[in-house]
Structure formats: structure tokens, C-alpha cells
Amino acid sequence: EVQLVQSGAEVKKPGESLKISCKGSGYSFTSYWIGWVRQMPGKGLEWMGIIYPGDSDTRYSPSFQGQVTISADKSISTAYLQWSSLKASDTAMYYCARRFSGSYLNWGQGTLVTVSS
Amino acid sequence: QTVVTQEPSLTVSPGGTVTLTCASSTGAVTSGYYPNWFQQKPGQAPRALIYSTSNKHSWTPARFSGSLLGGKAALTLSGVQPEDEAEYYCLLYYGGAYVFGTGTKVTVL
């Protein structure tokens, strides 16, 4: 069974750094792109970027380029989303999703990030 | 900045039919945008329904169908059930990057 398991909820202060994770299992982790999606409270889905764990090829939405870093460690089948300096506006639910045959087929359960002083 | 626009909300009666659309600020949506559709219920992660315009997943109910309509991607729900009440999002491909639509809240009343 394909599963994406994300790290737990985080509460951080503005200016702090953060790295959240998404661990894949039940499939060949290096063979499928993994994307990250933001959902701010009460708002819609926003596509942030995507990584191919096989060679770490990464693409970003222009809206998120330079704001976050997407990476992957294929030795432990885990993708990451990180911030170097959080802002209150980064408060959101973040989802990872596996791309398969033109679809974002499998989704993680989401990681809630709260940034508040 | 590319914007993908959907109807903010639609209301449909049980057993009725409703069509949601997905428009791109760059022009007509074609199969080359590989339109995807997702359903999201409160407190849940999105669930994939349709990919590459009209292809269904094994779990996608037969009453859901995807198409291209008048320069937009479209999702039609026929014989709507109460459990179809949810937020629906389209997703379009722009050569290496993707953009989600603004979302449509479907109410079954």
C-alpha cells in the first residue's frame, strides 16, 4: 500500500527556521515526483513545488521560489519542505502528494504549521 | 502571475446535475494542460478524482466526468448524492509547474 506520512504539527515563532517531512512507503520512492501544497486557514489549495527524488530535480511555483526549499533524502525515502525564517503568513496546512501518471494520486495527512509570537 | 478561475459556489439538488468549470488567465484550456480535479471535504486531505482531462481513478464514482467545454476544463456531476457536498479544485499544468484553481464549493440542497 502506498503511503505518505508527514511529520507532526509545529508551533514556531517568526524568524525561526523549520523543516517538515514526508516519508514515502509502498513504492519506489526515487521513481515518482513528490509535490508540496499549501492551504492557508479557510483558503484554497496552492501548488508550491515538486521534486524528483531520483536526481533531486526541483521545480518551484514563482510564488514560492526563494521563500522555501524543497529537498529529498532518497536513502530514507523522505521529502522535505523547509523555511529559513518563518513569517506569520506561513501559518497553514502543508500537504505532500505523489505524482503518478499525470495525477497527484496519493496524499499525506498534512502538517499544520503555526507561526505566532 | 497565472490565475486559474473556478465558480466560487454552486448549489444542486439531490439527483441533479451540475457542471464546474476551470478557466486559465493565459487563454483556452486544452488537453495539454492535463487538467486534474480534486475533491476536498472539511478536515480532510484532497482526493484525486480526474486526471488528464477525463480519466478516472478506480475509486472515482461513475457520476463524475471530466471534459473540455468552451475553452475551459469541466467537471460534471450527474445524479448528485448528498456525500458529493465538498470543495472541488482543478489543477492545470504549465510546462514544469502547476496551478490550482480557486475552488468551487458545491452545496447539495
Interface residues (C-beta under 8 A of the other chain):
Chain A: G35 V37 G44 L45 E46 W47 G49 I50 R59 Y60 S61 P62 S63 Y95 A97 S101 G102 S103 Y104 L105 W107 G108 Q109 G110
Chain B: Q1 Y34 N36 F38 Q40 A45 P46 R47 A48 Y51 S52 N55 H57 E87 Y89 L91 G96 A97 Y98 V99 F100 G101 T102 G103
